[in-house]
Structure formats: structure tokens, C-alpha cells
Amino acid sequence: MWTYEFSATAEVTPSAVWTLWADPLSWHTWNDGVGEVEVHGPFAAGTAFTMTPPGEDAIHMTITEVVPDQAWIDVCELPGLAITTYHLIDDLGGGRTKVTYRTEITGEAADEAGPEIGPQICADFPDVVAKLLAVAASA
């Protein structure tokens, strides 16, 4: 298994962050790595979606869990790999919120492929979380 986690805190409410996450068609407004998103149902567990990063091939994922104002999880399954990303909100009280992005790469090919593709997948997490929190705080 390969894992990476990044967290940041800001003076923002969990619901402000959640509002941005729960609207996949606007992810591109705060995440430069998202070009186009096509969602095949509601923002709920079991819904499949396709994300096409700018200049790259489409990535097919499924939302596996949704807990409003707290977390959502998606998984991308490839031959021999499952790439699971956890998007977590922690209400720290006093108007502060911690946001964590965590990716786990599992499966029979994880030990070999994880160190190669994991850093590529997660390289923008610090920028994505910073911009997410900034946009949420200004909403």
C-alpha cells in the first residue's frame, strides 16, 4: 500500500467547504487540476463520475461514501490497483476547520505502481486545499 496525506486549517465553516465539494461541476473554479467533470447521478455513495484533467485522459471514479459537512470518499479502480481518496473535514471549533486529503493506493500492483503514480496524483494537494479553503472563506 502507498499513502499520502495533506491537511490545512483555516477560519471557515465546515458547511462552506462542503458546499464547494458537493458541487462537482464547479470543482474547476478552485482546483486547477480539474478540467471537466461529468457526474452520473447525485453527489452520493454509489454515483460514478468522470473527471478530465486539463490536457489528460478522462479518469473514471465512484463516490463510495458521503457524510455531509464531514467527509466524502472516491475510488478509481485500475487493473491491479484501487486509488482511494478521502476528503475530510474536521470542525476544530472557534470557527476553525481542518481539511485533509488522503490518498491510499492498494491492490496487487500497489507496491510497484504506488511510488510512481502516487506522487503525481497528490502533488497538487497543498495548492488544492489552500485554494479550497480560501474560496470557502470568501463565500
N, CA, C and O atoms as a GROMACS GRO file, in nm:
protein
  556
    1MET      N    1   0.084  -0.118   0.000
    1MET     CA    2   0.000   0.000   0.000
    1MET      C    3   0.089   0.124   0.000
    1MET      O    4   0.195   0.127   0.062
    2TRP      N    5   0.041   0.227  -0.071
    2TRP     CA    6   0.108   0.356  -0.074
    2TRP      C    7   0.009   0.458  -0.022
    2TRP      O    8  -0.108   0.453  -0.058
    3THR      N    9   0.054   0.553   0.064
    3THR     CA   10  -0.036   0.655   0.116
    3THR      C   11   0.030   0.792   0.117
    3THR      O   12   0.153   0.804   0.123
    4TYR      N   13  -0.053   0.893   0.111
    4TYR     CA   14  -0.009   1.032   0.125
    4TYR      C   15  -0.125   1.109   0.187
    4TYR      O   16  -0.241   1.084   0.155
    5GLU      N   17  -0.091   1.203   0.276
    5GLU     CA   18  -0.194   1.283   0.341
    5GLU      C   19  -0.146   1.427   0.355
    5GLU      O   20  -0.030   1.452   0.387
    6PHE      N   21  -0.238   1.520   0.329
    6PHE     CA   22  -0.208   1.661   0.348
    6PHE      C   23  -0.326   1.727   0.418
    6PHE      O   24  -0.442   1.703   0.381
    7SER      N   25  -0.298   1.810   0.518
    7SER     CA   26  -0.402   1.882   0.592
    7SER      C   27  -0.365   2.029   0.604
    7SER      O   28  -0.248   2.065   0.604
    8ALA      N   29  -0.469   2.113   0.613
    8ALA     CA   30  -0.451   2.255   0.641
    8ALA      C   31  -0.573   2.303   0.717
    8ALA      O   32  -0.681   2.245   0.708
    9THR      N   33  -0.555   2.410   0.792
    9THR     CA   34  -0.665   2.467   0.868
    9THR      C   35  -0.689   2.611   0.826
    9THR      O   36  -0.601   2.679   0.774
   10ALA      N   37  -0.813   2.657   0.851
   10ALA     CA   38  -0.848   2.795   0.818
   10ALA      C   39  -0.969   2.836   0.900
   10ALA      O   40  -1.040   2.753   0.956
   11GLU      N   41  -0.990   2.966   0.905
   11GLU     CA   42  -1.110   3.019   0.968
   11GLU      C   43  -1.221   3.015   0.865
   11GLU      O   44  -1.240   3.108   0.787
   12VAL      N   45  -1.293   2.905   0.866
   12VAL     CA   46  -1.400   2.880   0.770
   12VAL      C   47  -1.492   2.775   0.832
   12VAL      O   48  -1.448   2.695   0.915
   13THR      N   49  -1.616   2.774   0.794
   13THR     CA   50  -1.709   2.675   0.848
   13THR      C   51  -1.703   2.545   0.768
   13THR      O   52  -1.674   2.548   0.648
   14PRO      N   53  -1.731   2.433   0.831
   14PRO     CA   54  -1.739   2.308   0.757
   14PRO      C   55  -1.840   2.314   0.643
   14PRO      O   56  -1.817   2.259   0.535
   15SER      N   57  -1.952   2.382   0.665
   15SER     CA   58  -2.054   2.387   0.560
   15SER      C   59  -2.008   2.466   0.439
   15SER      O   60  -2.050   2.438   0.328
   16ALA      N   61  -1.921   2.566   0.459
   16ALA     CA   62  -1.868   2.641   0.344
   16ALA      C   63  -1.779   2.553   0.258
   16ALA      O   64  -1.784   2.561   0.135
   17VAL      N   65  -1.699   2.469   0.322
   17VAL     CA   66  -1.616   2.374   0.248
   17VAL      C   67  -1.706   2.271   0.180
   17VAL      O   68  -1.687   2.240   0.062
   18TRP      N   69  -1.802   2.220   0.253
   18TRP     CA   70  -1.890   2.116   0.199
   18TRP      C   71  -1.965   2.166   0.076
   18TRP      O   72  -1.980   2.092  -0.021
   19THR      N   73  -2.012   2.289   0.079
   19THR     CA   74  -2.086   2.345  -0.035
   19THR      C   75  -2.002   2.336  -0.162
   19THR      O   76  -2.055   2.306  -0.269
   20LEU      N   77  -1.873   2.363  -0.152
   20LEU     CA   78  -1.785   2.355  -0.269
   20LEU      C   79  -1.765   2.211  -0.314
   20LEU      O   80  -1.768   2.182  -0.433
   21TRP      N   81  -1.743   2.120  -0.219
   21TRP     CA   82  -1.724   1.979  -0.253
   21TRP      C   83  -1.847   1.918  -0.317
   21TRP      O   84  -1.837   1.839  -0.411
   22ALA      N   85  -1.964   1.953  -0.267
   22ALA     CA   86  -2.088   1.889  -0.311
   22ALA      C   87  -2.137   1.938  -0.447
   22ALA      O   88  -2.243   1.896  -0.494
   23ASP      N   89  -2.060   2.025  -0.511
   23ASP     CA   90  -2.095   2.077  -0.644
   23ASP      C   91  -1.983   2.043  -0.743
   23ASP      O   92  -1.903   2.129  -0.779
   24PRO      N   93  -1.977   1.915  -0.786
   24PRO     CA   94  -1.867   1.872  -0.872
   24PRO      C   95  -1.851   1.953  -1.001
   24PRO      O   96  -1.740   1.967  -1.052
   25LEU      N   97  -1.960   2.006  -1.054
   25LEU     CA   98  -1.950   2.080  -1.179
   25LEU      C   99  -1.875   2.212  -1.162
   25LEU      O  100  -1.837   2.274  -1.262
   26SER      N  101  -1.853   2.256  -1.038
   26SER     CA  102  -1.776   2.380  -1.017
   26SER      C  103  -1.639   2.354  -0.955
   26SER      O  104  -1.570   2.449  -0.918
   27TRP      N  105  -1.598   2.228  -0.943
   27TRP     CA  106  -1.467   2.199  -0.885
   27TRP      C  107  -1.354   2.274  -0.957
   27TRP      O  108  -1.257   2.315  -0.894
   28HIS      N  109  -1.369   2.290  -1.087
   28HIS     CA  110  -1.264   2.356  -1.165
   28HIS      C  111  -1.240   2.501  -1.122
   28HIS      O  112  -1.136   2.558  -1.153
   29THR      N  113  -1.335   2.561  -1.050
   29THR     CA  114  -1.320   2.701  -1.008
   29THR      C  115  -1.220   2.716  -0.894
   29THR      O  116  -1.169   2.826  -0.871
   30TRP      N  117  -1.192   2.608  -0.822
   30TRP     CA  118  -1.095   2.615  -0.712
   30TRP      C  119  -0.988   2.506  -0.719
   30TRP      O  120  -0.898   2.502  -0.636
   31ASN      N  121  -0.998   2.417  -0.818
   31ASN     CA  122  -0.899   2.310  -0.834
   31ASN      C  123  -0.846   2.314  -0.977
   31ASN      O  124  -0.916   2.273  -1.069
   32ASP      N  125  -0.725   2.364  -0.995
   32ASP     CA  126  -0.668   2.378  -1.129
   32ASP      C  127  -0.646   2.245  -1.198
   32ASP      O  128  -0.630   2.241  -1.320
   33GLY      N  129  -0.644   2.135  -1.124
   33GLY     CA  130  -0.624   2.003  -1.182
   33GLY      C  131  -0.751   1.940  -1.236
   33GLY      O  132  -0.749   1.829  -1.288
   34VAL      N  133  -0.862   2.011  -1.224
   34VAL     CA  134  -0.990   1.961  -1.274
   34VAL      C  135  -1.030   2.041  -1.396
   34VAL      O  136  -1.047   2.162  -1.389
   35GLY      N  137  -1.043   1.974  -1.507
   35GLY     CA  138  -1.088   2.041  -1.628
   35GLY      C  139  -1.238   2.030  -1.642
   35GLY      O  140  -1.310   2.129  -1.629
   36GLU      N  141  -1.283   1.910  -1.667
   36GLU     CA  142  -1.426   1.885  -1.688
   36GLU      C  143  -1.469   1.770  -1.599
   36GLU      O  144  -1.394   1.674  -1.579
   37VAL      N  145  -1.590   1.780  -1.545
   37VAL     CA  146  -1.646   1.675  -1.462
   37VAL      C  147  -1.784   1.639  -1.515
   37VAL      O  148  -1.866   1.726  -1.544
   38GLU      N  149  -1.808   1.511  -1.528
   38GLU     CA  150  -1.940   1.460  -1.566
   38GLU      C  151  -1.986   1.366  -1.454
   38GLU      O  152  -1.920   1.266  -1.426
   39VAL      N  153  -2.098   1.400  -1.392
   39VAL     CA  154  -2.148   1.322  -1.279
   39VAL      C  155  -2.270   1.243  -1.326
   39VAL      O  156  -2.359   1.297  -1.391
   40HIS      N  157  -2.272   1.115  -1.292
   40HIS     CA  158  -2.378   1.026  -1.338
   40HIS      C  159  -2.478   0.996  -1.226
   40HIS      O  160  -2.510   0.880  -1.200
   41GLY      N  161  -2.526   1.102  -1.160
   41GLY     CA  162  -2.621   1.088  -1.052
   41GLY      C  163  -2.597   1.194  -0.947
   41GLY      O  164  -2.520   1.287  -0.968
   42PRO      N  165  -2.662   1.179  -0.831
   42PRO     CA  166  -2.646   1.278  -0.724
   42PRO      C  167  -2.510   1.263  -0.656
   42PRO      O  168  -2.442   1.162  -0.673
   43PHE      N  169  -2.472   1.364  -0.579
   43PHE     CA  170  -2.348   1.358  -0.502
   43PHE      C  171  -2.377   1.268  -0.383
   43PHE      O  172  -2.410   1.314  -0.274
   44ALA      N  173  -2.363   1.137  -0.406
   44ALA     CA  174  -2.400   1.037  -0.306
   44ALA      C  175  -2.321   0.909  -0.330
   44ALA      O  176  -2.269   0.886  -0.439
   45ALA      N  177  -2.312   0.827  -0.226
   45ALA     CA  178  -2.243   0.698  -0.240
   45ALA      C  179  -2.304   0.618  -0.354
   45ALA      O  180  -2.426   0.610  -0.368
   46GLY      N  181  -2.216   0.559  -0.435
   46GLY     CA  182  -2.259   0.478  -0.548
   46GLY      C  183  -2.262   0.552  -0.680
   46GLY      O  184  -2.275   0.490  -0.786
   47THR      N  185  -2.252   0.684  -0.677
   47THR     CA  186  -2.255   0.763  -0.800
   47THR      C  187  -2.118   0.762  -0.868
   47THR      O  188  -2.015   0.787  -0.804
   48ALA      N  189  -2.119   0.732  -0.996
   48ALA     CA  190  -1.996   0.736  -1.076
   48ALA      C  191  -1.978   0.875  -1.134
   48ALA      O  192  -2.076   0.946  -1.161
   49PHE      N  193  -1.853   0.914  -1.153
   49PHE     CA  194  -1.825   1.040  -1.220
   49PHE      C  195  -1.697   1.027  -1.300
   49PHE      O  196  -1.613   0.941  -1.273
   50THR      N  197  -1.685   1.113  -1.400
   50THR     CA  198  -1.568   1.117  -1.486
   50THR      C  199  -1.507   1.255  -1.475
   50THR      O  200  -1.575   1.357  -1.491
   51MET      N  201  -1.378   1.258  -1.447
   51MET     CA  202  -1.306   1.384  -1.438
   51MET      C  203  -1.196   1.382  -1.545
   51MET      O  204  -1.121   1.286  -1.557
   52THR      N  205  -1.190   1.490  -1.620
   52THR     CA  206  -1.087   1.502  -1.723
   52THR      C  207  -0.997   1.620  -1.689
   52THR      O  208  -1.033   1.735  -1.713
   53PRO      N  209  -0.878   1.592  -1.634
   53PRO     CA  210  -0.784   1.700  -1.605
   53PRO      C  211  -0.740   1.768  -1.734
   53PRO      O  212  -0.738   1.704  -1.840
   54PRO      N  213  -0.706   1.896  -1.728
   54PRO     CA  214  -0.662   1.966  -1.849
   54PRO      C  215  -0.547   1.893  -1.919
   54PRO      O  216  -0.444   1.864  -1.859
   55GLY      N  217  -0.568   1.864  -2.047
   55GLY     CA  218  -0.465   1.801  -2.128
   55GLY      C  219  -0.440   1.654  -2.100
   55GLY      O  220  -0.341   1.599  -2.149
   56GLU      N  221  -0.528   1.590  -2.023
   56GLU     CA  222  -0.508   1.449  -1.989
   56GLU      C  223  -0.631   1.366  -2.026
   56GLU      O  224  -0.734   1.420  -2.066
   57ASP      N  225  -0.617   1.235  -2.013
   57ASP     CA  226  -0.729   1.146  -2.039
   57ASP      C  227  -0.828   1.148  -1.924
   57ASP      O  228  -0.794   1.185  -1.812
   58ALA      N  229  -0.950   1.110  -1.954
   58ALA     CA  230  -1.056   1.104  -1.854
   58ALA      C  231  -1.024   0.998  -1.748
   58ALA      O  232  -0.966   0.894  -1.778
   59ILE      N  233  -1.064   1.028  -1.625
   59ILE     CA  234  -1.047   0.936  -1.513
   59ILE      C  235  -1.187   0.901  -1.462
   59ILE      O  236  -1.267   0.990  -1.434
   60HIS      N  237  -1.216   0.772  -1.451
   60HIS     CA  238  -1.347   0.727  -1.406
   60HIS      C  239  -1.339   0.687  -1.259
   60HIS      O  240  -1.254   0.608  -1.219
   61MET      N  241  -1.428   0.744  -1.179
   61MET     CA  242  -1.428   0.720  -1.035
   61MET      C  243  -1.570   0.695  -0.985
   61MET      O  244  -1.668   0.722  -1.054
   62THR      N  245  -1.577   0.644  -0.864
   62THR     CA  246  -1.705   0.623  -0.798
   62THR      C  247  -1.698   0.680  -0.658
   62THR      O  248  -1.600   0.661  -0.586
   63ILE      N  249  -1.803   0.752  -0.620
   63ILE     CA  250  -1.814   0.801  -0.483
   63ILE      C  251  -1.857   0.682  -0.397
   63ILE      O  252  -1.958   0.617  -0.426
   64THR      N  253  -1.781   0.654  -0.292
   64THR     CA  254  -1.812   0.537  -0.208
   64THR      C  255  -1.876   0.574  -0.075
   64THR      O  256  -1.940   0.490  -0.012
   65GLU      N  257  -1.857   0.699  -0.032
   65GLU     CA  258  -1.917   0.741   0.094
   65GLU      C  259  -1.935   0.892   0.094
   65GLU      O  260  -1.850   0.965   0.043
   66VAL      N  261  -2.046   0.937   0.152
   66VAL     CA  262  -2.074   1.079   0.166
   66VAL      C  263  -2.135   1.102   0.304
   66VAL      O  264  -2.238   1.044   0.338
   67VAL      N  265  -2.070   1.187   0.382
   67VAL     CA  266  -2.122   1.229   0.513
   67VAL      C  267  -2.122   1.382   0.510
   67VAL      O  268  -2.016   1.443   0.529
   68PRO      N  269  -2.237   1.445   0.485
   68PRO     CA  270  -2.241   1.590   0.470
   68PRO      C  271  -2.169   1.664   0.583
   68PRO      O  272  -2.180   1.629   0.700
   69ASP      N  273  -2.095   1.766   0.543
   69ASP     CA  274  -2.017   1.852   0.633
   69ASP      C  275  -1.904   1.780   0.705
   69ASP      O  276  -1.844   1.836   0.796
   70GLN      N  277  -1.875   1.654   0.666
   70GLN     CA  278  -1.768   1.578   0.732
   70GLN      C  279  -1.672   1.510   0.636
   70GLN      O  280  -1.550   1.521   0.652
   71ALA      N  281  -1.724   1.438   0.536
   71ALA     CA  282  -1.633   1.360   0.451
   71ALA      C  283  -1.701   1.310   0.325
   71ALA      O  284  -1.823   1.293   0.319
   72TRP      N  285  -1.618   1.288   0.225
   72TRP     CA  286  -1.660   1.207   0.110
   72TRP      C  287  -1.537   1.134   0.059
   72TRP      O  288  -1.424   1.181   0.072
   73ILE      N  289  -1.563   1.018   0.001
   73ILE     CA  290  -1.455   0.929  -0.043
   73ILE      C  291  -1.484   0.888  -0.186
   73ILE      O  292  -1.598   0.858  -0.222
   74ASP      N  293  -1.380   0.885  -0.268
   74ASP     CA  294  -1.395   0.832  -0.404
   74ASP      C  295  -1.288   0.728  -0.430
   74ASP      O  296  -1.183   0.726  -0.366
   75VAL      N  297  -1.317   0.641  -0.525
   75VAL     CA  298  -1.222   0.537  -0.563
   75VAL      C  299  -1.214   0.529  -0.715
   75VAL      O  300  -1.314   0.539  -0.785
   76CYS      N  301  -1.091   0.512  -0.763
   76CYS     CA  302  -1.064   0.488  -0.904
   76CYS      C  303  -1.001   0.350  -0.912
   76CYS      O  304  -0.895   0.325  -0.854
   77GLU      N  305  -1.068   0.260  -0.983
   77GLU     CA  306  -1.016   0.124  -0.994
   77GLU      C  307  -0.950   0.104  -1.129
   77GLU      O  308  -1.008   0.132  -1.234
   78LEU      N  309  -0.826   0.056  -1.123
   78LEU     CA  310  -0.748   0.024  -1.241
   78LEU      C  311  -0.701  -0.121  -1.228
   78LEU      O  312  -0.708  -0.176  -1.118
   79PRO      N  313  -0.655  -0.183  -1.334
   79PRO     CA  314  -0.607  -0.321  -1.321
   79PRO      C  315  -0.500  -0.333  -1.213
   79PRO      O  316  -0.393  -0.273  -1.224
   80GLY      N  317  -0.528  -0.411  -1.110
   80GLY     CA  318  -0.433  -0.434  -1.002
   80GLY      C  319  -0.424  -0.325  -0.898
   80GLY      O  320  -0.344  -0.335  -0.805
   81LEU      N  321  -0.504  -0.217  -0.914
   81LEU     CA  322  -0.495  -0.102  -0.824
   81LEU      C  323  -0.632  -0.047  -0.787
   81LEU      O  324  -0.726  -0.051  -0.866
   82ALA      N  325  -0.641   0.002  -0.666
   82ALA     CA  326  -0.755   0.085  -0.624
   82ALA      C  327  -0.695   0.211  -0.564
   82ALA      O  328  -0.616   0.205  -0.470
   83ILE      N  329  -0.732   0.326  -0.619
   83ILE     CA  330  -0.683   0.454  -0.572
   83ILE      C  331  -0.800   0.520  -0.499
   83ILE      O  332  -0.898   0.562  -0.561
   84THR      N  333  -0.788   0.529  -0.368
   84THR     CA  334  -0.895   0.582  -0.285
   84THR      C  335  -0.852   0.715  -0.226
   84THR      O  336  -0.745   0.727  -0.167
   85THR      N  337  -0.937   0.816  -0.244
   85THR     CA  338  -0.907   0.947  -0.189
   85THR      C  339  -1.015   0.986  -0.090
   85THR      O  340  -1.135   0.983  -0.119
   86TYR      N  341  -0.968   1.022   0.029
   86TYR     CA  342  -1.054   1.065   0.139
   86TYR      C  343  -1.047   1.217   0.146
   86TYR      O  344  -0.939   1.275   0.150
   87HIS      N  345  -1.164   1.282   0.147
   87HIS     CA  346  -1.175   1.427   0.160
   87HIS      C  347  -1.244   1.449   0.294
   87HIS      O  348  -1.362   1.420   0.309
   88LEU      N  349  -1.170   1.501   0.392
   88LEU     CA  350  -1.217   1.504   0.530
   88LEU      C  351  -1.224   1.646   0.585
   88LEU      O  352  -1.136   1.728   0.561
   89ILE      N  353  -1.330   1.672   0.660
   89ILE     CA  354  -1.349   1.799   0.728
   89ILE      C  355  -1.350   1.773   0.877
   89ILE      O  356  -1.421   1.684   0.925
   90ASP      N  357  -1.272   1.850   0.950
   90ASP     CA  358  -1.265   1.841   1.096
   90ASP      C  359  -1.301   1.977   1.153
   90ASP      O  360  -1.226   2.074   1.136
   91ASP      N  361  -1.414   1.987   1.222
   91ASP     CA  362  -1.455   2.112   1.285
   91ASP      C  363  -1.374   2.128   1.414
   91ASP      O  364  -1.395   2.054   1.510
   92LEU      N  365  -1.282   2.223   1.414
   92LEU     CA  366  -1.194   2.242   1.529
   92LEU      C  367  -1.254   2.334   1.635
   92LEU      O  368  -1.195   2.354   1.741
   93GLY      N  369  -1.372   2.388   1.607
   93GLY     CA  370  -1.436   2.480   1.699
   93GLY      C  371  -1.378   2.620   1.686
   93GLY      O  372  -1.273   2.640   1.625
   94GLY      N  373  -1.447   2.714   1.742
   94GLY     CA  374  -1.399   2.852   1.736
   94GLY      C  375  -1.391   2.907   1.596
   94GLY      O  376  -1.314   3.000   1.570
   95GLY      N  377  -1.470   2.852   1.504
   95GLY     CA  378  -1.470   2.900   1.366
   95GLY      C  379  -1.356   2.848   1.280
   95GLY      O  380  -1.335   2.895   1.168
   96ARG      N  381  -1.281   2.750   1.331
   96ARG     CA  382  -1.169   2.694   1.254
   96ARG      C  383  -1.204   2.554   1.205
   96ARG      O  384  -1.270   2.476   1.273
   97THR      N  385  -1.159   2.525   1.085
   97THR     CA  386  -1.184   2.395   1.022
   97THR      C  387  -1.055   2.341   0.964
   97THR      O  388  -0.976   2.415   0.906
   98LYS      N  389  -1.036   2.212   0.980
   98LYS     CA  390  -0.921   2.142   0.921
   98LYS      C  391  -0.973   2.057   0.804
   98LYS      O  392  -1.071   1.984   0.817
   99VAL      N  393  -0.906   2.069   0.691
   99VAL     CA  394  -0.940   1.988   0.573
   99VAL      C  395  -0.822   1.897   0.544
   99VAL      O  396  -0.707   1.941   0.540
  100THR      N  397  -0.851   1.768   0.524
  100THR     CA  398  -0.748   1.670   0.493
  100THR      C  399  -0.783   1.598   0.363
  100THR      O  400  -0.898   1.558   0.342
  101TYR      N  401  -0.683   1.584   0.277
  101TYR     CA  402  -0.692   1.498   0.160
  101TYR      C  403  -0.596   1.383   0.185
  101TYR      O  404  -0.478   1.404   0.215
  102ARG      N  405  -0.645   1.261   0.174
  102ARG     CA  406  -0.562   1.142   0.195
  102ARG      C  407  -0.587   1.046   0.079
  102ARG      O  408  -0.701   1.016   0.046
  103THR      N  409  -0.479   1.000   0.018
  103THR     CA  410  -0.490   0.902  -0.089
  103THR      C  411  -0.419   0.774  -0.048
  103THR      O  412  -0.307   0.776   0.003
  104GLU      N  413  -0.488   0.663  -0.072
  104GLU     CA  414  -0.431   0.530  -0.049
  104GLU      C  415  -0.436   0.454  -0.180
  104GLU      O  416  -0.539   0.450  -0.247
  105ILE      N  417  -0.325   0.393  -0.216
  105ILE     CA  418  -0.321   0.309  -0.335
  105ILE      C  419  -0.299   0.166  -0.286
  105ILE      O  420  -0.198   0.135  -0.223
  106THR      N  421  -0.396   0.081  -0.315
  106THR     CA  422  -0.392  -0.058  -0.272
  106THR      C  423  -0.409  -0.150  -0.392
  106THR      O  424  -0.438  -0.106  -0.503
  107GLY      N  425  -0.390  -0.279  -0.367
  107GLY     CA  426  -0.405  -0.378  -0.473
  107GLY      C  427  -0.274  -0.448  -0.500
  107GLY      O  428  -0.169  -0.411  -0.447
  108GLU      N  429  -0.281  -0.550  -0.583
  108GLU     CA  430  -0.163  -0.634  -0.609
  108GLU      C  431  -0.047  -0.557  -0.672
  108GLU      O  432   0.068  -0.597  -0.657
  109ALA      N  433  -0.076  -0.448  -0.744
  109ALA     CA  434   0.030  -0.370  -0.809
  109ALA      C  435   0.068  -0.245  -0.730
  109ALA      O  436   0.148  -0.164  -0.778
  110ALA      N  437   0.013  -0.229  -0.610
  110ALA     CA  438   0.033  -0.104  -0.533
  110ALA      C  439   0.177  -0.079  -0.494
  110ALA      O  440   0.224   0.034  -0.501
  111ASP      N  441   0.248  -0.184  -0.452
  111ASP     CA  442   0.386  -0.162  -0.407
  111ASP      C  443   0.476  -0.114  -0.520
  111ASP      O  444   0.569  -0.037  -0.496
  112GLU      N  445   0.449  -0.157  -0.640
  112GLU     CA  446   0.529  -0.114  -0.755
  112GLU      C  447   0.478   0.018  -0.813
  112GLU      O  448   0.556   0.110  -0.835
  113ALA      N  449   0.348   0.027  -0.837
  113ALA     CA  450   0.291   0.144  -0.905
  113ALA      C  451   0.270   0.263  -0.811
  113ALA      O  452   0.281   0.377  -0.854
  114GLY      N  453   0.241   0.237  -0.684
  114GLY     CA  454   0.212   0.344  -0.590
  114GLY      C  455   0.319   0.451  -0.583
  114GLY      O  456   0.288   0.570  -0.597
  115PRO      N  457   0.447   0.414  -0.562
  115PRO     CA  458   0.552   0.516  -0.554
  115PRO      C  459   0.573   0.592  -0.685
  115PRO      O  460   0.627   0.703  -0.684
  116GLU      N  461   0.528   0.534  -0.796
  116GLU     CA  462   0.543   0.601  -0.925
  116GLU      C  463   0.427   0.698  -0.951
  116GLU      O  464   0.450   0.814  -0.984
  117ILE      N  465   0.303   0.650  -0.936
  117ILE     CA  466   0.188   0.735  -0.970
  117ILE      C  467   0.135   0.816  -0.852
  117ILE      O  468   0.074   0.921  -0.872
  118GLY      N  469   0.157   0.768  -0.731
  118GLY     CA  470   0.105   0.838  -0.614
  118GLY      C  471   0.151   0.983  -0.604
  118GLY      O  472   0.068   1.072  -0.589
  119PRO      N  473   0.283   1.009  -0.614
  119PRO     CA  474   0.328   1.148  -0.606
  119PRO      C  475   0.271   1.236  -0.718
  119PRO      O  476   0.251   1.356  -0.698
  120GLN      N  477   0.244   1.178  -0.834
  120GLN     CA  478   0.184   1.255  -0.943
  120GLN      C  479   0.040   1.292  -0.908
  120GLN      O  480  -0.004   1.404  -0.934
  121ILE      N  481  -0.032   1.197  -0.850
  121ILE     CA  482  -0.172   1.220  -0.814
  121ILE      C  483  -0.184   1.325  -0.704
  121ILE      O  484  -0.273   1.410  -0.708
  122CYS      N  485  -0.094   1.320  -0.608
  122CYS     CA  486  -0.105   1.402  -0.487
  122CYS      C  487  -0.022   1.530  -0.488
  122CYS      O  488  -0.028   1.608  -0.392
  123ALA      N  489   0.054   1.553  -0.592
  123ALA     CA  490   0.145   1.668  -0.594
  123ALA      C  491   0.075   1.801  -0.571
  123ALA      O  492   0.133   1.892  -0.511
  124ASP      N  493  -0.048   1.813  -0.618
  124ASP     CA  494  -0.116   1.942  -0.605
  124ASP      C  495  -0.202   1.954  -0.480
  124ASP      O  496  -0.269   2.056  -0.462
  125PHE      N  497  -0.202   1.854  -0.392
  125PHE     CA  498  -0.288   1.861  -0.273
  125PHE      C  499  -0.268   1.989  -0.192
  125PHE      O  500  -0.366   2.051  -0.152
  126PRO      N  501  -0.144   2.032  -0.165
  126PRO     CA  502  -0.128   2.157  -0.088
  126PRO      C  503  -0.194   2.277  -0.157
  126PRO      O  504  -0.260   2.358  -0.091
  127ASP      N  505  -0.178   2.289  -0.288
  127ASP     CA  506  -0.239   2.401  -0.360
  127ASP      C  507  -0.391   2.388  -0.364
  127ASP      O  508  -0.462   2.487  -0.347
  128VAL      N  509  -0.440   2.267  -0.388
  128VAL     CA  510  -0.585   2.245  -0.396
  128VAL      C  511  -0.652   2.278  -0.263
  128VAL      O  512  -0.753   2.349  -0.260
  129VAL      N  513  -0.596   2.228  -0.154
  129VAL     CA  514  -0.656   2.252  -0.023
  129VAL      C  515  -0.649   2.401   0.012
  129VAL      O  516  -0.744   2.456   0.067
  130ALA      N  517  -0.538   2.466  -0.018
  130ALA     CA  518  -0.524   2.609   0.011
  130ALA      C  519  -0.629   2.690  -0.065
  130ALA      O  520  -0.694   2.778  -0.007
  131LYS      N  521  -0.647   2.661  -0.193
  131LYS     CA  522  -0.744   2.736  -0.273
  131LYS      C  523  -0.886   2.703  -0.229
  131LYS      O  524  -0.971   2.792  -0.224
  132LEU      N  525  -0.913   2.576  -0.198
  132LEU     CA  526  -1.046   2.537  -0.148
  132LEU      C  527  -1.081   2.617  -0.024
  132LEU      O  528  -1.191   2.672  -0.014
  133LEU      N  529  -0.988   2.623   0.071
  133LEU     CA  530  -1.013   2.695   0.196
  133LEU      C  531  -1.028   2.846   0.172
  133LEU      O  532  -1.111   2.911   0.235
  134ALA      N  533  -0.949   2.901   0.080
  134ALA     CA  534  -0.958   3.044   0.050
  134ALA      C  535  -1.093   3.078  -0.013
  134ALA      O  536  -1.156   3.177   0.024
  135VAL      N  537  -1.137   2.995  -0.108
  135VAL     CA  538  -1.266   3.020  -0.173
  135VAL      C  539  -1.379   3.001  -0.074
  135VAL      O  540  -1.474   3.080  -0.072
  136ALA      N  541  -1.371   2.897   0.010
  136ALA     CA  542  -1.474   2.875   0.112
  136ALA      C  543  -1.481   2.991   0.210
  136ALA      O  544  -1.590   3.032   0.250
  137ALA      N  545  -1.366   3.045   0.248
  137ALA     CA  546  -1.363   3.156   0.344
  137ALA      C  547  -1.421   3.284   0.285
  137ALA      O  548  -1.475   3.368   0.357
  138SER      N  549  -1.410   3.300   0.154
  138SER     CA  550  -1.459   3.423   0.090
  138SER      C  551  -1.606   3.413   0.049
  138SER      O  552  -1.666   3.512   0.006
  139ALA      N  553  -1.664   3.293   0.064
  139ALA     CA  554  -1.805   3.274   0.022
  139ALA      C  555  -1.901   3.337   0.120
  139ALA      O  556  -2.022   3.330   0.100
   0.00000   0.00000   0.00000
